[in-house]
Amino acid sequence: MALTTDTEKLFGGNPDAPKLSAADVTRRLDSFLEKLDAAPTRTLGPQDVVSAFAGGRGIDFTEQPHTAYGVLTKALDAPAITKGLSPEALASVTGALEQLKSQQPDLVKDINLTSPVGSGLVAFDLEAPAKMLTPRPTPLRNRIPRKKGIGTSHRFKVISGFTGTGTGGVSTIHPGIADTTQNNFAPSGSSQSLYYARGPKISYAGSDQTVPYAQFSVSDEVTWSAQYAGQGYQDVRQLSRTSLTYSSMLLEERMLMMGRGTASGFLGALAAPTSVTATARSAAAGETGVSGVTTNVYVKVTSDAGDFGQSVLSTAATAATTNGQVVDVSCVLPAGATGMRVYVSTGASDPGDASRWYAGKAGYNLFTIQGALPTSGVAASTVTADTSAYANGYDGVLSICTGANSGYVNRLNAALSTTNPGSEFQTAFAALYDAVKADPDRILFNGSDRKQLSDSLKVNSSSNYRMTISQDEVSGVTIGDVVNTIINEVTGKGVNVEVHPWLPQGNAPIVSDTLPIPDSEVSDVWSVVNVQDLMGIDWPVNQFAFESSSYWFGTFLCYAPAWNGAVTGIKKV
């Protein structure tokens, strides 16, 4: 193939040198093209165009903005261009510039935190995995022994008293005899008389105890989309299983504290409060007068059962009230209630439960309605049945300590004493000792109630207590005192004071872990007895989800409820 003259000029070398052959020129051309192909490439963007025009090139920018559109518009005004272009060509160029003007923002914007995408071309500093800010203490579950059960119920027999114990309703007799003393030894229920010269027979009291087992379970589900979309961030299925386990343990802990059962042998549902009154008065210091009142305030209350529910509604109480006053609601609570829940409405006449809204609850028998009356939320009309006790449930520590078989219950309906701190519990210790010679081990408190007991040492300057404020040599003063132990003034034993995280305010169970009777055959006063302890189940996949459940089958029992008691109705201060 013959090379063009231009190619020979470019790659033929020095004219004064010997003429290269066509093959040499071709090799030089190929080498040149290879160098071009290997040269770095660059794609020009809108900002490069703007920068090129902003270089000036002799154009005056005093009248037009420093943009591609401004530079080109200025150039079209130059006399050489307007004279050299026909009117039609000039109009065509001007129209093209108008189209350019509509695109000008895209041409001139820099890349920043809001451009070209409003959320920014940035990465998210997402820390994996999710933080588990979920408190999960289970002190009762950790402490109370767990035993193996069989069948459908747990049974045991109780000898609650015999002559001389002063318990179980067995009377005391005098054992003195003489040579002529005779006592009837005929079999029980016999019409015969068999008198012997012997001391009188002793008597016994006892009972059969049957505590039925119940089944418990909770479940969770993880969709396939949630599991697979979470890859690289968190194992969602593992999170589900962990949460399910802790949820089961926490729910059992709450049942161990405040559960109530309806099966035979359990305490059953709470009754509704009685003697409900509503009294309007002027707001005291620190109180906020009600607002939203029309004419009267109408109130109904329920007996609170803690986390799991409440009783049915009481009858209504009425108070003629004006805005700026407060309303004190009082009632008589049944044994076992942890407090009361209050529902309120207003009107010239009672508008009914559908307009009566939940206003709050108290840990004792008085609740003060103040501030804006609720107009939404939980309506009293939803309280259509008792939820304080469950067929598939059992009695917990608080229920047993305040129940019919408890050794002592005192509903204070007042704050703890500040003139003689701890006196309420000394009274309980004395009563329990008088009844069954009980010597309790622990008192469980709500956090605010324990604080109130600790503060009672400080507010009365005449109390016979001394608190020491220590000061180090560097940082300052350490202040604060907390009651850790109450000395039982009857037996001299130290009774531990402990806060339970889920105990409702206003209630303080007094608990015996063991009995002061060496051969009682009761190694632990409280026990969990399970036919099947807590286990986890992964269900077969039959839809686009991973499903899991927990399961346990058992009950909770107290062998000696009379060795336990409670102080309730503690007013929060």
Disulfide bonds with the S-S distance in Angstrom:
none
